[in-house]
Amino acid sequence: MIGRRELVRALERRRVSDWVVIERAQELALADEARGLERREARTRATLIVHQDVPSGRGTARLELAALEGSAADLVDRALALAAAAVAPSWKSVAPAAPAKVTVLDPALARADLAQAAAAALRGLRRPAGATASASLELLREQVAVQSSAGLTARWTASQLRAEALVAAGDRSLAVAREARRLGDLGLPAALAGAAADLGLSAAAGAPEPGRCALVLTAEAMLHGGGHGVWAPFAAHADAALERRGLTRYRVGAPVAPGADRADEPLGIASDGALDFATGSAPVGEDGDAIRRFPLIERGVCVGVGLSAREAARRGRDPNGGVRNLVVAPGTWDGDAAAAAARRGRAVEVRRLRALSIDPYTGEASLELLLAVDHRGGAARPFTSGAVYLDLVAALARARRSAQLIARGPYLGPAAALIEDAELV
Amino acid sequence: MLGPVPLSRRELLGALGAASGSTLLWALGCGGPVRPPSTPARVSGEVRTWLRDAVARLAAAFPAVHVLAVSRQRTTAAVDVLGAGVARARRDGVVLAVRERSGRWREQVTSELTQAGIAAAVRALAGASPRRASLELGEPPPLPPEPAALDDRALRERCEQITRLDGKLSSRIVYAAALVDVDDAHVWSISPAHDREQRLVRVRKQALRAAWNGTRPVVTEAERGWTGGVDDLDLPREAVEQATEDALLLMTPGAFEDKERVVVLDPPLAASLVDAGARALLTSAAARRPEVRRRLEAPPPLPAILAIADDPTAPGAYGGFQFDDEGVPAAPIALVEGGRIAGALADRAAGGSGGRGRRPGHVGAVEPAPSHLRVAPGAAPHAALRDEGLLLEGAIGAAVDPGTGRAVIGAARARELKGGEPTGRVYADVELAGDLFALLGQVSGVARETVALPYRDEAGGEPRWRSVEAPHLRTRGFVRARRRRA
């Protein structure tokens, strides 16, 4: 196996202009109740980034290695050959900044046997009454070491957890999934309880009545599929390389959508990769650049983009590690769907989505409803099925956001959003 | 999640610098000679010795043992308006799976396909005991044939050949690219009862086109995939030119009325529907859900003209294999036959004989999954199905909810048909929605020409390969336009 030190020695011998080596020694454990399975995995992954300056510009190569055999010198030669054949206009790396001060390790998992910890967590899991729940839990602990030619040296240990469960009551079931850095942040008991409650609601659910309505996205619907959920277009569009090529609607200095700067509660979003225990956090990014918090949207206007080292150099700025966790500013809305219905005549409170598909170029999305509640005339009627099509960028830029916040995975922001005008089909 | 963009497109744009998500690909451009992977060919016998020793030691401690090892190399070559590039990535892994006397399964996985790495994994499961069970495995299987190694220059040339195929490129095409993607996996599967080895070289060739239509980009692609040599098959010129024509197609402004209609699904859409349906409802994992069990206990009748099977033995199938990742030899499974649901895809964890236990990248957690789904061809030419309704083309994602069986299939375009001819009206971005069994139950026509499509996605950073072979299908369902005002 080629180790990081051998790689570094080989790089120094070959006088590479600029390089970064990232090594991840990972331990994983999976406990799966449904399959009666305990799985342990040990693996090492390494990333080698080389920049070689030549008279015609700077060549860059990035190697992802999951099988470290052979010689470090050969590997560096290969990387240099790749870099020499991919020369782009010249740019200079900025001096390394201090890694972000962020905690990404669950102290309870710092020394624990991961397989035993996963099994114990499942054994101690509180299950909802009146429903059955089978769960699986995957725990990852990784020791990360980063070293660069510019003198950056950083080491940290991180934990990453993923839980999945199937909650069943009678002849209905719901699948739930959660990701977190700490066992306590998974919120699995609450997720199971919420699923059990929604199973009860779905037993009485009828058919959707198409028509115009106000749309309330609850947390489960808003963050469907994990990650940034419906907020994903804001992260995707704030990619500096895409923005520079004009491939997104996002333009720094312009409203994120027409009229977004004049909304009652103008949207504010920041990327914060230094948020303790958020799943998108890390001290150093994938290119060896320090991670920073930076604003993406302020009062409805695009103000920042994620900057890799190269994009930062092109713009004469410091890199910020790219878009990581999204921090969405809270609003003043009380989250009351019934009150929204009283104002608008009808409000559809979306509890769960069946599918969410987003066009990454435009932000247009199709939301397939799995369970929703139709608030109208003082009554609340649960229903299943139906779909809503939204230009998510415009809709969320003008949406009212709840004052109550939630933190889940790479998202910290309002627990619910109210889109004043939508059409249920 | 940004759903509707196929992974291959992200990979391609990432590789060519148009997106920031490129992690697997090494870099653009390398003219050096290819270095053959040293592990598979040179030391196959050595690897077998280590694995057999691991099985012998584990079999002394556990009633059921299976060891799976893989040495994998991925090579991707791409050419576009910005230049050409070749990327290579490498992954090794060993999965030791044992069943305890209590019935619980334990797995130890390592990325070290070395004697020391395997021995350490064995110690983690069985301790340091030197005891070994006696194995009667006989002679090792013959070494699979070594695929021809192509250097970077040759791969770039294959990409440029795809680019040269297209005589319909115009200035309205703002982006054009060609891709050749080769996943070469050498897999060993050994238990006290068997010793198997296979070499799966999965090849995809793809052409990508993008053009602006009003304020929206339209991205189309032609793709073909198989298992075998890089030069065994080519992308047909007609498919590449059709991708260009589809990207340039001017759409009819406005939308049509949302309602139930007769629709003809082109092979990519039919494949997308069958793939999503089989994975959501017809696996042993899906059957853990009470709704799925209930639906499958009394499924609605299906038309006799519809027959669907999963067949990993289909010659050259991109998703095919000789044995699955639990070591079970490949055999076809009928899923829909004689007007009813005839079977499901299972791994051994489900308690049966299995046969579709598949691990992402041959090293991930096992899951029941399809290999090569085949919709049996019908008797009529596909043109004969196009009488009335809408012809839906260009799959942009399908979802089937296992809880309700509701299917939603996105289509890039809908061409209006009347009297057996297209009217010339073409609507962009539509979707077909309905209950999966109702959509399949109303199939009234199956074309005789089929198209095989490769699927490559990832789970936990590891690839999953499968393919679907499907003809045009005529059915009936609710069609609606996706674009609305908020």
Interface residues (C-beta under 8 A of the other chain):
Chain A: M1 L28 L30 D32 A34 R35 G36 L37 E38 R39 R40 E41 A42 R43 T44 R45 T60 A61 R62 L63 E64 L65 A66 A67 E69 G70 R78 A79 A81 L82 A83 A85 A86 S134 L166 A168 G170 D171 R172 S173 L174 G225 G226 G227 A232 P233 A236 D239 A240 A241 L242 R245 L247 E286 G306 S308 G322 R354 A355 L356 S357 I358 D359 P360 Y361 T362 E364 S366 E368 L370 T384 S385 A387 Y389 L390 D391 A394 A395 I419 D421 A422 E423 V425
Chain B: M1 L2 G3 P4 V5 G17 A18 A19 S20 S22 T23 L24 L25 W26 A27 L28 G29 C30 G31 G32 R35 S38 T39 S71 G85 A89 R90 R91 D92 G93 G103 R104 W105 R106 E107 Q108 V109 T110 S111 E112 L113 T114 A121 A124 R216 P217 D258 R288 R289 P290 E291 R294 A349 A365 G397 A399 D401 G403 T404 R406 V408 G410 E431 A433 R480 R482 R483 R484 R485 A486
